[in-house]
Amino acid sequence: MNKITTTALAGAFALTGGLAQAADDVTLQLKWVTQAQFAGYYVALDKGFYEEEDLNVTIKPGGPDVAPAQVIAGGGADVVLDWMPSALASREKGLNLVNIAQPFKSSGMMLTCRKDTGITGPEDFAGKTLGVWFFGNEYPFLSWMSQLGLSTEGGDAGVTVLKQGFNVDPLLQEQAACISTMTYNEYWQVIDAGLDADDLITFKYEDMGVATLEDGMYVLEENLADPAFEDKMVRFVRASMKGWKWAEENPAEAAEIVLDNDATGAQTEKHQVRMMGEIAKLTAGSNGALDVADYERTVQTLLKGGSDPVITAAPTGAWTHAITDAALK
């Protein structure tokens, strides 16, 4: 009897000990489909960086029908990746998103134009049709046009806005003089489709002074009030940034890790390796902590969005250094 009792107690202690050491679950919602844009997170998962921090991380791909803000509002994720214009717009509408880390230091957004349309600079945009992504991605463009004094209602003195799908067809089919592209993705789709770099002229938002921050990590403000959740995010950010720095230093292998995680099989090695090289330029210079000057520039750009700005007042409480201060010390 004593032996049975002892054995049972030993089993009970082993069970409770195992439960005590169970990894903490974290669900991450990506802004877009599985690609090198998110390499740091897939690297952290593949290389065991999350496991080292006692985390069990699930990465959920995004897509054209996935809005990260809606996912986290519905309880479908602990942390989401989003562009700051979208996150700040959501915050002003009542969803208290907070930026806890900013791996992307620079913007990859630009307008890519055909030279045969006669465009040599922004002064030539008037009277032209320009392709623009919507669903929260249009705000930097609208702000830029406002600063240039160009109406977005068409006519010779303004620009005609073509609501662009997530492809480059309007430029290839000459439906638009310029389209929205990312330095790491759609620009190369144009090149692969047969247009030469010499046929194109690009205008990077970063160079035009209207860049806004992209791909930050956001959580719900109320969750940060829980010390256990805060601790979990500290470990998540630390492991994620370790993944990003590894990806920067090993772009080819990072691209392979992304491909291994692409359940759709839609991505190609050539495109992902090239994308990772471009992504590394955007994460370079960031240790994960939000640069307040970059944040302020983003806010000012969004407030200048003409008659219909994305935000109507400078937000408060939209970011915190608490997580990165703890994660990076």
One Martini backbone bead per residue (centre of mass of N, CA, C, O) as a GRO file, in nm:
protein
  329
    1MET     BB    1   0.060   0.062  -0.022
    2ASN     BB    2   0.300   0.247   0.010
    3LYS     BB    3   0.409   0.203  -0.274
    4ILE     BB    4   0.163   0.309  -0.427
    5THR     BB    5   0.155   0.587  -0.300
    6THR     BB    6   0.438   0.674  -0.385
    7THR     BB    7   0.393   0.641  -0.688
    8ALA     BB    8   0.156   0.837  -0.713
    9LEU     BB    9   0.304   1.084  -0.607
   10ALA     BB   10   0.528   1.088  -0.816
   11GLY     BB   11   0.336   1.122  -1.055
   12ALA     BB   12   0.213   1.389  -0.961
   13PHE     BB   13   0.475   1.554  -0.955
   14ALA     BB   14   0.546   1.512  -1.252
   15LEU     BB   15   0.294   1.646  -1.365
   16THR     BB   16   0.316   1.924  -1.227
   17GLY     BB   17   0.598   1.984  -1.332
   18GLY     BB   18   0.521   1.980  -1.632
   19LEU     BB   19   0.310   2.208  -1.616
   20ALA     BB   20   0.502   2.433  -1.507
   21GLN     BB   21   0.689   2.395  -1.787
   22ALA     BB   22   0.507   2.499  -1.981
   23ALA     BB   23   0.466   2.661  -2.252
   24ASP     BB   24   0.391   2.963  -2.384
   25ASP     BB   25   0.137   3.091  -2.564
   26VAL     BB   26   0.167   3.230  -2.908
   27THR     BB   27  -0.009   3.445  -3.134
   28LEU     BB   28   0.066   3.529  -3.476
   29GLN     BB   29  -0.029   3.793  -3.699
   30LEU     BB   30  -0.007   3.850  -4.016
   31LYS     BB   31  -0.035   4.074  -4.291
   32TRP     BB   32   0.061   3.837  -4.477
   33VAL     BB   33   0.191   3.617  -4.647
   34THR     BB   34   0.420   3.385  -4.679
   35GLN     BB   35   0.731   3.562  -4.637
   36ALA     BB   36   1.028   3.747  -4.607
   37GLN     BB   37   0.885   3.975  -4.443
   38PHE     BB   38   0.881   3.728  -4.194
   39ALA     BB   39   1.155   3.582  -4.128
   40GLY     BB   40   1.222   3.628  -3.823
   41TYR     BB   41   0.992   3.438  -3.716
   42TYR     BB   42   1.069   3.175  -3.864
   43VAL     BB   43   1.352   3.159  -3.750
   44ALA     BB   44   1.278   3.152  -3.447
   45LEU     BB   45   1.128   2.886  -3.481
   46ASP     BB   46   1.345   2.705  -3.626
   47LYS     BB   47   1.596   2.779  -3.411
   48GLY     BB   48   1.461   2.797  -3.108
   49PHE     BB   49   1.413   3.085  -2.976
   50TYR     BB   50   1.136   3.040  -2.847
   51GLU     BB   51   1.201   2.789  -2.683
   52GLU     BB   52   1.421   2.932  -2.506
   53GLU     BB   53   1.164   3.123  -2.396
   54ASP     BB   54   0.916   2.940  -2.340
   55LEU     BB   55   0.771   2.913  -2.634
   56ASN     BB   56   0.453   2.871  -2.819
   57VAL     BB   57   0.446   2.942  -3.158
   58THR     BB   58   0.194   3.084  -3.370
   59ILE     BB   59   0.172   3.128  -3.727
   60LYS     BB   60  -0.042   3.350  -3.908
   61PRO     BB   61  -0.140   3.400  -4.202
   62GLY     BB   62  -0.228   3.616  -4.442
   63GLY     BB   63  -0.434   3.845  -4.650
   64PRO     BB   64  -0.676   4.008  -4.833
   65ASP     BB   65  -0.897   3.901  -4.589
   66VAL     BB   66  -0.689   4.010  -4.364
   67ALA     BB   67  -0.729   4.183  -4.050
   68PRO     BB   68  -0.544   4.223  -3.781
   69ALA     BB   69  -0.734   4.395  -3.602
   70GLN     BB   70  -0.973   4.193  -3.614
   71VAL     BB   71  -0.829   3.949  -3.494
   72ILE     BB   72  -0.755   4.075  -3.213
   73ALA     BB   73  -1.045   4.164  -3.138
   74GLY     BB   74  -1.142   3.842  -3.159
   75GLY     BB   75  -0.896   3.663  -3.024
   76GLY     BB   76  -0.682   3.541  -3.262
   77ALA     BB   77  -0.451   3.714  -3.109
   78ASP     BB   78  -0.172   3.856  -2.934
   79VAL     BB   79  -0.013   3.940  -3.201
   80VAL     BB   80   0.048   4.196  -3.452
   81LEU     BB   81   0.099   4.288  -3.787
   82ASP     BB   82   0.140   4.639  -3.877
   83TRP     BB   83   0.061   4.933  -3.994
   84MET     BB   84   0.046   5.236  -3.852
   85PRO     BB   85  -0.198   5.363  -3.992
   86SER     BB   86  -0.392   5.132  -3.916
   87ALA     BB   87  -0.345   5.130  -3.608
   88LEU     BB   88  -0.425   5.432  -3.553
   89ALA     BB   89  -0.706   5.412  -3.671
   90SER     BB   90  -0.806   5.195  -3.475
   91ARG     BB   91  -0.758   5.359  -3.216
   92GLU     BB   92  -0.952   5.597  -3.285
   93LYS     BB   93  -1.200   5.374  -3.301
   94GLY     BB   94  -1.123   5.188  -3.011
   95LEU     BB   95  -0.865   5.013  -3.071
   96ASN     BB   96  -0.607   4.944  -2.834
   97LEU     BB   97  -0.331   4.978  -2.987
   98VAL     BB   98   0.017   4.870  -2.928
   99ASN     BB   99   0.344   4.946  -2.966
  100ILE     BB  100   0.626   4.716  -2.882
  101ALA     BB  101   0.762   4.699  -3.180
  102GLN     BB  102   1.029   4.792  -3.450
  103PRO     BB  103   1.195   4.628  -3.696
  104PHE     BB  104   1.116   4.852  -3.899
  105LYS     BB  105   1.286   5.141  -4.009
  106SER     BB  106   1.189   5.123  -4.307
  107SER     BB  107   1.039   5.191  -4.607
  108GLY     BB  108   0.903   5.000  -4.904
  109MET     BB  109   0.746   5.223  -5.037
  110MET     BB  110   0.624   5.281  -5.384
  111LEU     BB  111   0.641   5.433  -5.698
  112THR     BB  112   0.584   5.286  -6.019
  113CYS     BB  113   0.698   5.402  -6.340
  114ARG     BB  114   0.660   5.486  -6.663
  115LYS     BB  115   0.856   5.656  -6.884
  116ASP     BB  116   0.649   5.665  -7.140
  117THR     BB  117   0.464   5.892  -6.980
  118GLY     BB  118   0.676   6.138  -6.886
  119ILE     BB  119   0.788   6.068  -6.611
  120THR     BB  120   1.039   6.243  -6.382
  121GLY     BB  121   0.837   6.359  -6.161
  122PRO     BB  122   0.596   6.476  -5.949
  123GLU     BB  123   0.521   6.712  -6.151
  124ASP     BB  124   0.395   6.473  -6.362
  125PHE     BB  125   0.121   6.360  -6.231
  126ALA     BB  126  -0.058   6.534  -6.366
  127GLY     BB  127  -0.317   6.360  -6.538
  128LYS     BB  128  -0.275   6.090  -6.401
  129THR     BB  129  -0.268   5.742  -6.338
  130LEU     BB  130  -0.286   5.589  -6.007
  131GLY     BB  131  -0.190   5.323  -5.819
  132VAL     BB  132  -0.380   5.208  -5.524
  133TRP     BB  133  -0.385   5.099  -5.213
  134PHE     BB  134  -0.598   4.987  -4.978
  135PHE     BB  135  -0.689   4.902  -4.663
  136GLY     BB  136  -0.485   5.142  -4.527
  137ASN     BB  137  -0.257   5.205  -4.770
  138GLU     BB  138  -0.342   5.511  -4.873
  139TYR     BB  139  -0.245   5.739  -4.676
  140PRO     BB  140   0.037   5.823  -4.776
  141PHE     BB  141  -0.061   5.908  -5.057
  142LEU     BB  142  -0.268   6.128  -4.977
  143SER     BB  143  -0.062   6.302  -4.830
  144TRP     BB  144   0.126   6.353  -5.068
  145MET     BB  145  -0.078   6.489  -5.258
  146SER     BB  146  -0.145   6.719  -5.065
  147GLN     BB  147   0.150   6.835  -5.058
  148LEU     BB  148   0.140   6.876  -5.385
  149GLY     BB  149  -0.158   6.983  -5.465
  150LEU     BB  150  -0.327   6.717  -5.542
  151SER     BB  151  -0.588   6.591  -5.668
  152THR     BB  152  -0.800   6.277  -5.642
  153GLU     BB  153  -1.037   6.356  -5.883
  154GLY     BB  154  -0.883   6.447  -6.120
  155GLY     BB  155  -0.769   6.580  -6.393
  156ASP     BB  156  -0.519   6.798  -6.493
  157ALA     BB  157  -0.464   6.894  -6.172
  158GLY     BB  158  -0.472   6.588  -6.115
  159VAL     BB  159  -0.550   6.260  -5.998
  160THR     BB  160  -0.610   5.928  -6.085
  161VAL     BB  161  -0.755   5.672  -5.897
  162LEU     BB  162  -0.650   5.335  -5.877
  163LYS     BB  163  -0.775   5.052  -5.754
  164GLN     BB  164  -0.549   4.831  -5.642
  165GLY     BB  165  -0.448   4.539  -5.658
  166PHE     BB  166  -0.239   4.250  -5.576
  167ASN     BB  167  -0.095   4.374  -5.848
  168VAL     BB  168   0.068   4.474  -6.182
  169ASP     BB  169  -0.126   4.510  -6.432
  170PRO     BB  170  -0.171   4.822  -6.481
  171LEU     BB  171   0.120   4.862  -6.593
  172LEU     BB  172   0.138   4.641  -6.813
  173GLN     BB  173  -0.156   4.754  -6.946
  174GLU     BB  174  -0.165   5.073  -6.927
  175GLN     BB  175  -0.379   5.187  -6.693
  176ALA     BB  176  -0.114   5.306  -6.558
  177ALA     BB  177   0.161   5.502  -6.484
  178CYS     BB  178   0.130   5.406  -6.182
  179ILE     BB  179   0.231   5.203  -5.897
  180SER     BB  180   0.218   5.015  -5.626
  181THR     BB  181   0.516   4.928  -5.435
  182MET     BB  182   0.760   4.709  -5.321
  183THR     BB  183   1.094   4.666  -5.296
  184TYR     BB  184   1.045   4.332  -5.230
  185ASN     BB  185   0.813   4.275  -5.465
  186GLU     BB  186   0.644   4.418  -5.708
  187TYR     BB  187   0.884   4.528  -5.862
  188TRP     BB  188   0.983   4.235  -5.941
  189GLN     BB  189   0.730   4.160  -6.100
  190VAL     BB  190   0.777   4.361  -6.324
  191ILE     BB  191   1.049   4.252  -6.415
  192ASP     BB  192   0.953   3.952  -6.463
  193ALA     BB  193   0.736   4.054  -6.690
  194GLY     BB  194   0.965   4.247  -6.884
  195LEU     BB  195   1.052   4.494  -6.753
  196ASP     BB  196   1.286   4.733  -6.733
  197ALA     BB  197   1.456   4.942  -6.534
  198ASP     BB  198   1.482   5.159  -6.773
  199ASP     BB  199   1.153   5.183  -6.793
  200LEU     BB  200   1.181   5.302  -6.499
  201ILE     BB  201   1.039   5.495  -6.219
  202THR     BB  202   1.111   5.577  -5.878
  203PHE     BB  203   0.921   5.651  -5.558
  204LYS     BB  204   1.018   5.686  -5.248
  205TYR     BB  205   0.876   5.763  -4.954
  206GLU     BB  206   1.136   5.810  -4.800
  207ASP     BB  207   1.242   6.036  -5.011
  208MET     BB  208   0.961   6.216  -4.992
  209GLY     BB  209   0.874   6.242  -4.673
  210VAL     BB  210   0.610   6.003  -4.643
  211ALA     BB  211   0.683   5.797  -4.445
  212THR     BB  212   0.574   5.496  -4.286
  213LEU     BB  213   0.531   5.262  -4.061
  214GLU     BB  214   0.615   4.911  -4.070
  215ASP     BB  215   0.575   4.613  -3.920
  216GLY     BB  216   0.460   4.612  -3.640
  217MET     BB  217   0.405   4.542  -3.299
  218TYR     BB  218   0.076   4.445  -3.170
  219VAL     BB  219  -0.133   4.518  -2.889
  220LEU     BB  220  -0.339   4.515  -2.626
  221GLU     BB  221  -0.356   4.729  -2.369
  222GLU     BB  222  -0.503   4.547  -2.154
  223ASN     BB  223  -0.285   4.315  -2.159
  224LEU     BB  224  -0.045   4.486  -2.029
  225ALA     BB  225  -0.169   4.468  -1.729
  226ASP     BB  226  -0.044   4.184  -1.748
  227PRO     BB  227   0.245   4.052  -1.631
  228ALA     BB  228   0.245   3.782  -1.790
  229PHE     BB  229   0.211   3.906  -2.070
  230GLU     BB  230   0.451   4.095  -2.064
  231ASP     BB  231   0.664   3.871  -2.030
  232LYS     BB  232   0.593   3.725  -2.294
  233MET     BB  233   0.667   3.969  -2.481
  234VAL     BB  234   0.959   3.994  -2.408
  235ARG     BB  235   1.037   3.712  -2.514
  236PHE     BB  236   0.927   3.748  -2.801
  237VAL     BB  237   1.099   3.991  -2.888
  238ARG     BB  238   1.377   3.872  -2.836
  239ALA     BB  239   1.349   3.630  -3.033
  240SER     BB  240   1.268   3.790  -3.288
  241MET     BB  241   1.529   3.968  -3.306
  242LYS     BB  242   1.714   3.729  -3.336
  243GLY     BB  243   1.587   3.641  -3.603
  244TRP     BB  244   1.644   3.901  -3.765
  245LYS     BB  245   1.954   3.906  -3.741
  246TRP     BB  246   1.995   3.632  -3.870
  247ALA     BB  247   1.859   3.701  -4.143
  248GLU     BB  248   2.051   3.929  -4.224
  249GLU     BB  249   2.314   3.731  -4.214
  250ASN     BB  250   2.113   3.484  -4.362
  251PRO     BB  251   1.930   3.517  -4.631
  252ALA     BB  252   1.920   3.244  -4.780
  253GLU     BB  253   1.832   3.064  -4.537
  254ALA     BB  254   1.584   3.229  -4.460
  255ALA     BB  255   1.433   3.175  -4.726
  256GLU     BB  256   1.416   2.868  -4.683
  257ILE     BB  257   1.246   2.878  -4.426
  258VAL     BB  258   1.005   3.012  -4.556
  259LEU     BB  259   0.948   2.792  -4.767
  260ASP     BB  260   0.898   2.564  -4.553
  261ASN     BB  261   0.630   2.748  -4.447
  262ASP     BB  262   0.484   2.721  -4.729
  263ALA     BB  263   0.182   2.571  -4.779
  264THR     BB  264   0.114   2.666  -5.085
  265GLY     BB  265   0.372   2.685  -5.292
  266ALA     BB  266   0.392   2.987  -5.430
  267GLN     BB  267   0.683   3.021  -5.376
  268THR     BB  268   1.008   3.127  -5.470
  269GLU     BB  269   1.340   3.125  -5.439
  270LYS     BB  270   1.419   3.376  -5.599
  271HIS     BB  271   1.217   3.574  -5.464
  272GLN     BB  272   1.296   3.527  -5.161
  273VAL     BB  273   1.594   3.602  -5.175
  274ARG     BB  274   1.547   3.886  -5.282
  275MET     BB  275   1.358   3.982  -5.057
  276MET     BB  276   1.554   3.946  -4.818
  277GLY     BB  277   1.758   4.158  -4.916
  278GLU     BB  278   1.551   4.396  -4.891
  279ILE     BB  279   1.456   4.362  -4.598
  280ALA     BB  280   1.736   4.407  -4.461
  281LYS     BB  281   1.729   4.718  -4.525
  282LEU     BB  282   1.476   4.777  -4.327
  283THR     BB  283   1.598   4.645  -4.051
  284ALA     BB  284   1.827   4.807  -4.053
  285GLY     BB  285   1.898   4.978  -3.742
  286SER     BB  286   1.722   4.776  -3.572
  287ASN     BB  287   1.642   4.649  -3.230
  288GLY     BB  288   1.303   4.709  -3.197
  289ALA     BB  289   1.294   4.993  -3.116
  290LEU     BB  290   1.117   5.267  -3.112
  291ASP     BB  291   1.140   5.556  -3.295
  292VAL     BB  292   1.014   5.855  -3.212
  293ALA     BB  293   1.072   6.014  -3.473
  294ASP     BB  294   0.926   5.813  -3.660
  295TYR     BB  295   0.653   5.839  -3.526
  296GLU     BB  296   0.611   6.146  -3.563
  297ARG     BB  297   0.627   6.140  -3.870
  298THR     BB  298   0.383   5.960  -3.914
  299VAL     BB  299   0.172   6.138  -3.778
  300GLN     BB  300   0.213   6.389  -3.958
  301THR     BB  301   0.139   6.252  -4.221
  302LEU     BB  302  -0.155   6.169  -4.134
  303LEU     BB  303  -0.255   6.467  -4.065
  304LYS     BB  304  -0.197   6.551  -4.393
  305GLY     BB  305  -0.464   6.404  -4.547
  306GLY     BB  306  -0.639   6.638  -4.581
  307SER     BB  307  -0.989   6.619  -4.561
  308ASP     BB  308  -0.914   6.287  -4.490
  309PRO     BB  309  -0.772   6.189  -4.240
  310VAL     BB  310  -0.676   5.914  -4.061
  311ILE     BB  311  -0.617   6.127  -3.837
  312THR     BB  312  -0.728   6.400  -3.611
  313ALA     BB  313  -0.518   6.317  -3.379
  314ALA     BB  314  -0.285   6.285  -3.161
  315PRO     BB  315  -0.186   6.023  -3.005
  316THR     BB  316  -0.218   5.824  -2.704
  317GLY     BB  317  -0.059   5.533  -2.605
  318ALA     BB  318   0.059   5.383  -2.890
  319TRP     BB  319   0.327   5.332  -2.717
  320THR     BB  320   0.613   5.122  -2.599
  321HIS     BB  321   0.928   5.051  -2.415
  322ALA     BB  322   0.896   4.823  -2.202
  323ILE     BB  323   0.961   4.570  -2.371
  324THR     BB  324   1.238   4.647  -2.500
  325ASP     BB  325   1.387   4.722  -2.243
  326ALA     BB  326   1.372   4.425  -2.134
  327ALA     BB  327   1.469   4.258  -2.391
  328LEU     BB  328   1.759   4.437  -2.452
  329LYS     BB  329   1.937   4.436  -2.175
   0.00000   0.00000   0.00000
